[in-house]
Amino acid sequence: MVSFVEMSSVSNFGFIENKIDKTLGSLRKGSYTYFRENDVIIAKITPCMENGKCALAIGLSNGIGMGSSEFHVFRANENKVLPFFLFYSLNRESIRKEAERNMTGSSGHRRVPI
């Protein structure tokens, strides 16, 4: 079992509100983003990114998460930075504003590039 996280499950306050346990096999056919315990997931599509859809992935089933293909995943090197610090650094309004300035794509489908 792994935790499946939809975009709507990520709150604007940094929490994953609803994780759905699914088998890894049931998710193989889709185009999903992989992440693991203590990763930071942040929306890359408008308006979710501007609204603050960013969370520290904790409490995942078997430490594994799968979710929307519209997430960027950041993983802390825990020898250098704590995951919680990375989350708070990425979840600042100034970071969201800078990301918004760098979005690409057409109106309504703009995304933050990698």
N, CA, C and O atoms as a DFTB+ gen file, in Angstrom:
456 C
 N C O
     1  1       0.835      -1.183       0.000
     2  2       0.000       0.000       0.000
     3  2       0.880       1.247       0.000
     4  3       1.943       1.287       0.620
     5  1       0.403       2.254      -0.711
     6  2       1.047       3.566      -0.742
     7  2      -0.036       4.617      -0.539
     8  3      -1.224       4.338      -0.698
     9  1       0.382       5.816      -0.189
    10  2      -0.575       6.917      -0.025
    11  2      -0.755       7.632      -1.350
    12  3       0.220       8.032      -1.986
    13  1      -2.002       7.793      -1.766
    14  2      -2.322       8.549      -2.972
    15  2      -2.827       9.921      -2.541
    16  3      -3.716      10.030      -1.697
    17  1      -2.248      10.966      -3.133
    18  2      -2.570      12.339      -2.744
    19  2      -3.015      13.122      -3.974
    20  3      -2.230      13.354      -4.893
    21  1      -4.277      13.525      -3.978
    22  2      -4.792      14.377      -5.047
    23  2      -4.439      15.830      -4.734
    24  3      -4.150      16.166      -3.585
    25  1      -4.463      16.681      -5.738
    26  2      -4.191      18.103      -5.527
    27  2      -5.149      18.683      -4.491
    28  3      -4.746      19.488      -3.651
    29  1      -6.402      18.279      -4.550
    30  2      -7.403      18.812      -3.617
    31  2      -7.141      18.383      -2.174
    32  3      -7.712      18.957      -1.246
    33  1      -6.291      17.386      -1.978
    34  2      -5.970      16.916      -0.631
    35  2      -4.887      17.742       0.049
    36  3      -4.674      17.621       1.255
    37  1      -4.203      18.581      -0.722
    38  2      -3.163      19.439      -0.151
    39  2      -3.807      20.766       0.217
    40  3      -4.343      21.476      -0.633
    41  1      -3.742      21.082       1.500
    42  2      -4.369      22.325       1.965
    43  2      -3.498      23.524       1.606
    44  3      -2.340      23.373       1.218
    45  1      -4.066      24.702       1.739
    46  2      -3.309      25.935       1.526
    47  2      -2.496      26.292       2.766
    48  3      -1.862      27.347       2.812
    49  1      -2.514      25.418       3.769
    50  2      -1.829      25.680       5.035
    51  2      -0.697      24.695       5.299
    52  3      -0.170      24.640       6.410
    53  1      -0.319      23.916       4.286
    54  2       0.847      23.056       4.412
    55  2       0.598      21.637       4.870
    56  3       1.534      20.944       5.270
    57  1      -0.639      21.193       4.819
    58  2      -0.966      19.847       5.283
    59  2      -1.572      19.014       4.162
    60  3      -2.240      19.535       3.268
    61  1      -1.326      17.718       4.228
    62  2      -2.051      16.784       3.371
    63  2      -3.251      16.339       4.185
    64  3      -3.108      15.658       5.201
    65  1      -4.428      16.725       3.735
    66  2      -5.642      16.489       4.517
    67  2      -6.215      15.095       4.339
    68  3      -6.715      14.507       5.297
    69  1      -6.152      14.565       3.146
    70  2      -6.735      13.249       2.873
    71  2      -5.771      12.430       2.040
    72  3      -5.496      12.759       0.886
    73  1      -5.264      11.371       2.624
    74  2      -4.435      10.424       1.889
    75  2      -5.278       9.169       1.696
    76  3      -5.926       8.698       2.631
    77  1      -5.265       8.639       0.495
    78  2      -6.034       7.434       0.192
    79  2      -5.044       6.285       0.007
    80  3      -4.140       6.380      -0.823
    81  1      -5.202       5.213       0.762
    82  2      -4.337       4.050       0.595
    83  2      -4.741       3.291      -0.664
    84  3      -5.905       2.934      -0.850
    85  1      -3.745       3.053      -1.527
    86  2      -3.970       2.295      -2.757
    87  2      -2.803       1.346      -2.952
    88  3      -1.717       1.553      -2.411
    89  1      -3.042       0.308      -3.729
    90  2      -1.939      -0.587      -4.072
    91  2      -1.101       0.079      -5.155
    92  3      -1.615       0.817      -5.995
    93  1       0.181      -0.192      -5.118
    94  2       1.067       0.378      -6.131
    95  2       0.654      -0.083      -7.524
    96  3       0.740       0.682      -8.485
    97  1       0.208      -1.325      -7.634
    98  2      -0.230      -1.855      -8.924
    99  2      -1.392      -1.088      -9.522
   100  3      -1.481      -0.945     -10.741
   101  1      -2.288      -0.593      -8.674
   102  2      -3.446       0.143      -9.188
   103  2      -3.063       1.520      -9.726
   104  3      -3.853       2.154     -10.425
   105  1      -1.863       1.981      -9.407
   106  2      -1.425       3.312      -9.849
   107  2      -0.440       3.256     -11.015
   108  3      -0.058       4.298     -11.547
   109  1      -0.033       2.078     -11.411
   110  2       0.980       1.944     -12.468
   111  2       0.518       2.474     -13.825
   112  3       1.343       2.917     -14.625
   113  1      -0.771       2.435     -14.092
   114  2      -1.273       2.846     -15.404
   115  2      -1.386       4.354     -15.551
   116  3      -1.450       4.858     -16.672
   117  1      -1.412       5.076     -14.454
   118  2      -1.581       6.524     -14.517
   119  2      -0.256       7.257     -14.623
   120  3       0.818       6.666     -14.504
   121  1      -0.359       8.539     -14.846
   122  2       0.815       9.411     -14.899
   123  2       0.858      10.200     -13.595
   124  3       0.299      11.292     -13.499
   125  1       1.523       9.638     -12.603
   126  2       1.539      10.231     -11.274
   127  2       2.955      10.614     -10.864
   128  3       3.937      10.142     -11.436
   129  1       3.031      11.462      -9.880
   130  2       4.308      11.882      -9.325
   131  2       4.619      11.027      -8.103
   132  3       3.771      10.846      -7.230
   133  1       5.844      10.502      -8.049
   134  2       6.308       9.708      -6.917
   135  2       6.967      10.627      -5.895
   136  3       7.706      11.540      -6.263
   137  1       6.704      10.389      -4.623
   138  2       7.427      11.073      -3.554
   139  2       7.487      10.142      -2.360
   140  3       6.807       9.116      -2.318
   141  1       8.305      10.509      -1.398
   142  2       8.445       9.654      -0.226
   143  2       8.390      10.480       1.054
   144  3       8.350      11.710       1.018
   145  1       8.388       9.784       2.175
   146  2       8.306      10.413       3.489
   147  2       9.330      11.543       3.613
   148  3      10.499      11.377       3.262
   149  1       8.881      12.681       4.110
   150  2       9.680      13.884       4.348
   151  2      10.027      14.675       3.093
   152  3      10.786      15.640       3.176
   153  1       9.493      14.296       1.934
   154  2       9.640      15.135       0.745
   155  2       8.683      16.315       0.862
   156  3       7.688      16.259       1.585
   157  1       8.999      17.374       0.144
   158  2       8.106      18.527       0.053
   159  2       7.458      18.474      -1.320
   160  3       8.147      18.393      -2.337
   161  1       6.121      18.520      -1.347
   162  2       5.413      18.572      -2.626
   163  2       4.801      19.961      -2.755
   164  3       4.238      20.505      -1.805
   165  1       4.926      20.516      -3.949
   166  2       4.407      21.857      -4.205
   167  2       3.748      21.865      -5.580
   168  3       4.294      21.331      -6.546
   169  1       2.582      22.470      -5.655
   170  2       1.851      22.543      -6.926
   171  2       2.649      23.355      -7.930
   172  3       3.269      24.359      -7.580
   173  1       2.629      22.912      -9.185
   174  2       3.322      23.663     -10.224
   175  2       2.365      24.351     -11.186
   176  3       2.813      25.074     -12.076
   177  1       1.069      24.147     -11.034
   178  2       0.096      24.711     -11.970
   179  2      -0.693      25.840     -11.304
   180  3      -0.928      25.842     -10.095
   181  1      -1.095      26.805     -12.149
   182  2      -1.922      27.901     -11.655
   183  2      -3.361      27.422     -11.500
   184  3      -3.772      26.579     -12.297
   185  1      -4.138      27.874     -10.566
   186  2      -3.835      28.808      -9.478
   187  2      -3.376      28.111      -8.203
   188  3      -3.179      28.762      -7.176
   189  1      -3.202      26.774      -8.262
   190  2      -2.863      26.031      -7.037
   191  2      -1.555      26.512      -6.414
   192  3      -1.471      26.663      -5.195
   193  1      -0.537      26.753      -7.235
   194  2       0.742      27.199      -6.702
   195  2       0.599      28.545      -6.005
   196  3       1.098      28.720      -4.893
   197  1      -0.079      29.500      -6.645
   198  2      -0.233      30.827      -6.052
   199  2      -1.042      30.773      -4.756
   200  3      -0.855      31.605      -3.868
   201  1      -1.936      29.798      -4.650
   202  2      -2.772      29.656      -3.455
   203  2      -2.060      28.943      -2.312
   204  3      -2.627      28.788      -1.231
   205  1      -0.829      28.509      -2.539
   206  2      -0.037      27.936      -1.459
   207  2      -0.166      26.443      -1.266
   208  3       0.019      25.950      -0.154
   209  1      -0.479      25.708      -2.323
   210  2      -0.585      24.247      -2.210
   211  2       0.827      23.659      -2.129
   212  3       1.469      23.379      -3.141
   213  1       1.279      23.487      -0.899
   214  2       2.622      22.994      -0.609
   215  2       2.536      22.236       0.703
   216  3       1.897      22.707       1.644
   217  1       3.171      21.067       0.786
   218  2       3.071      20.284       2.019
   219  2       4.313      19.435       2.229
   220  3       4.995      19.043       1.282
   221  1       4.582      19.165       3.491
   222  2       5.602      18.203       3.874
   223  2       4.910      16.846       3.948
   224  3       3.949      16.670       4.698
   225  1       5.401      15.900       3.172
   226  2       4.771      14.577       3.104
   227  2       5.192      13.750       4.318
   228  3       6.305      13.228       4.378
   229  1       4.282      13.644       5.277
   230  2       4.554      12.847       6.476
   231  2       3.380      11.898       6.720
   232  3       2.244      12.178       6.338
   233  1       3.677      10.787       7.356
   234  2       2.639       9.807       7.659
   235  2       2.166       9.019       6.456
   236  3       1.019       8.572       6.422
   237  1       3.036       8.840       5.461
   238  2       2.662       8.100       4.255
   239  2       2.672       6.598       4.529
   240  3       3.499       6.108       5.298
   241  1       1.766       5.882       3.908
   242  2       1.735       4.424       4.023
   243  2       3.019       3.846       3.441
   244  3       3.355       4.098       2.284
   245  1       3.728       3.075       4.246
   246  2       5.007       2.485       3.844
   247  2       6.030       3.529       3.404
   248  3       7.007       3.198       2.733
   249  1       5.806       4.792       3.781
   250  2       6.751       5.855       3.451
   251  2       6.744       6.270       1.996
   252  3       7.650       6.972       1.548
   253  1       5.720       5.839       1.241
   254  2       5.661       6.110      -0.201
   255  2       4.385       6.857      -0.542
   256  3       3.309       6.542      -0.035
   257  1       4.523       7.861      -1.417
   258  2       3.372       8.604      -1.894
   259  2       3.356       8.690      -3.404
   260  3       4.403       8.709      -4.050
   261  1       2.178       8.741      -3.951
   262  2       1.960       8.990      -5.376
   263  2       0.878      10.050      -5.440
   264  3      -0.039      10.065      -4.619
   265  1       0.986      10.935      -6.418
   266  2      -0.018      11.981      -6.496
   267  2      -0.077      12.614      -7.862
   268  3       0.461      12.098      -8.841
   269  1      -0.739      13.732      -7.900
   270  2      -0.948      14.477      -9.132
   271  2       0.361      14.682      -9.885
   272  3       1.414      14.893      -9.284
   273  1       0.276      14.618     -11.196
   274  2       1.453      14.914     -12.022
   275  2       1.774      16.404     -11.996
   276  3       2.781      16.834     -12.558
   277  1       0.922      17.187     -11.347
   278  2       1.127      18.639     -11.252
   279  2       1.854      19.046      -9.965
   280  3       1.774      20.200      -9.545
   281  1       2.565      18.097      -9.340
   282  2       3.407      18.401      -8.182
   283  2       4.870      18.426      -8.595
   284  3       5.315      17.590      -9.381
   285  1       5.621      19.396      -8.059
   286  2       7.079      19.312      -8.045
   287  2       7.436      18.680      -6.710
   288  3       6.752      18.910      -5.713
   289  1       8.492      17.891      -6.681
   290  2       8.935      17.225      -5.459
   291  2      10.338      17.709      -5.113
   292  3      11.232      17.729      -5.960
   293  1      10.513      18.097      -3.857
   294  2      11.814      18.517      -3.352
   295  2      12.190      17.585      -2.208
   296  3      11.379      17.305      -1.325
   297  1      13.432      17.110      -2.238
   298  2      13.909      16.184      -1.212
   299  2      15.125      16.798      -0.530
   300  3      16.108      17.157      -1.178
   301  1      15.036      16.907       0.776
   302  2      16.139      17.473       1.550
   303  2      17.254      16.443       1.710
   304  3      16.996      15.257       1.917
   305  1      18.486      16.908       1.612
   306  2      19.625      16.103       2.024
   307  2      19.700      16.287       3.534
   308  3      20.185      17.310       4.017
   309  1      19.223      15.301       4.270
   310  2      19.046      15.467       5.711
   311  2      20.356      15.630       6.468
   312  3      20.339      15.953       7.655
   313  1      21.499      15.413       5.803
   314  2      22.794      15.712       6.422
   315  2      23.093      17.203       6.375
   316  3      23.989      17.686       7.067
   317  1      22.334      17.935       5.551
   318  2      22.605      19.362       5.365
   319  2      21.444      20.261       5.753
   320  3      21.658      21.373       6.235
   321  1      20.209      19.793       5.549
   322  2      19.039      20.625       5.850
   323  2      17.884      19.724       6.301
   324  3      17.676      18.641       5.754
   325  1      17.155      20.180       7.288
   326  2      16.008      19.415       7.767
   327  2      14.822      19.572       6.815
   328  3      14.601      20.665       6.292
   329  1      14.058      18.509       6.582
   330  2      12.897      18.598       5.694
   331  2      11.916      19.697       6.101
   332  3      11.353      20.374       5.240
   333  1      11.711      19.877       7.395
   334  2      10.793      20.916       7.868
   335  2      11.288      22.303       7.472
   336  3      10.485      23.161       7.106
   337  1      12.591      22.535       7.539
   338  2      13.161      23.822       7.135
   339  2      12.984      24.025       5.633
   340  3      12.647      25.124       5.191
   341  1      13.208      22.978       4.849
   342  2      13.007      23.071       3.400
   343  2      11.560      23.425       3.091
   344  3      11.292      24.275       2.242
   345  1      10.622      22.769       3.784
   346  2       9.205      23.076       3.591
   347  2       8.921      24.549       3.877
   348  3       8.316      25.233       3.051
   349  1       9.348      25.037       5.025
   350  2       9.080      26.434       5.376
   351  2       9.758      27.405       4.415
   352  3       9.217      28.474       4.132
   353  1      10.927      27.046       3.915
   354  2      11.614      27.909       2.946
   355  2      10.846      27.992       1.630
   356  3      10.715      29.070       1.050
   357  1      10.343      26.857       1.161
   358  2       9.626      26.826      -0.118
   359  2       8.206      27.363      -0.020
   360  3       7.634      27.775      -1.029
   361  1       7.634      27.366       1.162
   362  2       6.235      27.756       1.326
   363  2       6.063      29.246       1.612
   364  3       4.968      29.682       1.968
   365  1       7.107      30.013       1.466
   366  2       7.013      31.459       1.703
   367  2       6.357      32.156       0.511
   368  3       6.495      31.723      -0.633
   369  1       5.649      33.232       0.797
   370  2       4.981      33.995      -0.257
   371  2       5.984      34.537      -1.267
   372  3       5.692      34.572      -2.462
   373  1       7.154      34.958      -0.812
   374  2       8.157      35.502      -1.738
   375  2       8.600      34.447      -2.756
   376  3       8.871      34.778      -3.910
   377  1       8.674      33.203      -2.343
   378  2       9.030      32.114      -3.268
   379  2       7.907      31.902      -4.275
   380  3       8.163      31.721      -5.465
   381  1       6.658      31.925      -3.800
   382  2       5.517      31.761      -4.719
   383  2       5.463      32.891      -5.738
   384  3       5.160      32.654      -6.907
   385  1       5.752      34.113      -5.310
   386  2       5.741      35.260      -6.241
   387  2       6.827      35.093      -7.301
   388  3       6.591      35.356      -8.480
   389  1       8.006      34.660      -6.887
   390  2       9.097      34.440      -7.845
   391  2       8.739      33.309      -8.812
   392  3       8.999      33.414     -10.011
   393  1       8.152      32.244      -8.303
   394  2       7.726      31.137      -9.165
   395  2       6.675      31.608     -10.165
   396  3       6.704      31.225     -11.334
   397  1       5.750      32.437      -9.700
   398  2       4.699      32.961     -10.579
   399  2       5.297      33.786     -11.717
   400  3       4.829      33.711     -12.853
   401  1       6.322      34.565     -11.417
   402  2       6.978      35.379     -12.458
   403  2       7.655      34.513     -13.518
   404  3       7.869      34.965     -14.643
   405  1       7.989      33.286     -13.169
   406  2       8.700      32.406     -14.096
   407  2       7.818      31.349     -14.744
   408  3       8.323      30.460     -15.430
   409  1       6.506      31.434     -14.537
   410  2       5.595      30.449     -15.125
   411  2       5.620      30.522     -16.650
   412  3       5.829      31.580     -17.244
   413  1       5.400      29.369     -17.253
   414  2       5.318      29.288     -18.709
   415  2       3.968      28.693     -19.087
   416  3       3.289      28.094     -18.254
   417  1       3.587      28.862     -20.343
   418  2       2.338      28.289     -20.831
   419  2       1.275      29.341     -21.049
   420  3       1.463      30.522     -20.757
   421  1       0.145      28.876     -21.575
   422  2      -0.948      29.785     -21.896
   423  2      -1.797      30.075     -20.671
   424  3      -1.717      29.370     -19.665
   425  1      -2.592      31.095     -20.764
   426  2      -3.467      31.509     -19.665
   427  2      -4.345      30.352     -19.216
   428  3      -4.947      29.665     -20.041
   429  1      -4.418      30.135     -17.908
   430  2      -5.230      29.056     -17.368
   431  2      -4.501      27.732     -17.264
   432  3      -4.938      26.837     -16.541
   433  1      -3.385      27.597     -17.984
   434  2      -2.601      26.361     -17.951
   435  2      -1.126      26.663     -17.715
   436  3      -0.250      25.950     -18.204
   437  1      -0.865      27.716     -16.970
   438  2       0.516      28.106     -16.709
   439  2       1.112      27.213     -15.623
   440  3       0.445      26.832     -14.661
   441  1       2.401      26.892     -15.814
   442  2       3.094      26.005     -14.881
   443  2       4.460      26.577     -14.524
   444  3       5.073      27.316     -15.294
   445  1       4.911      26.212     -13.334
   446  2       6.261      26.558     -12.906
   447  2       7.201      25.525     -13.514
   448  3       7.058      24.332     -13.248
   449  1       8.168      25.966     -14.332
   450  2       9.105      24.998     -14.918
   451  2      10.079      24.481     -13.858
   452  3      10.234      25.077     -12.792
   453  1      10.715      23.388     -14.165
   454  2      11.716      22.825     -13.236
   455  2      12.963      23.676     -13.281
   456  3      13.933      23.387     -12.580
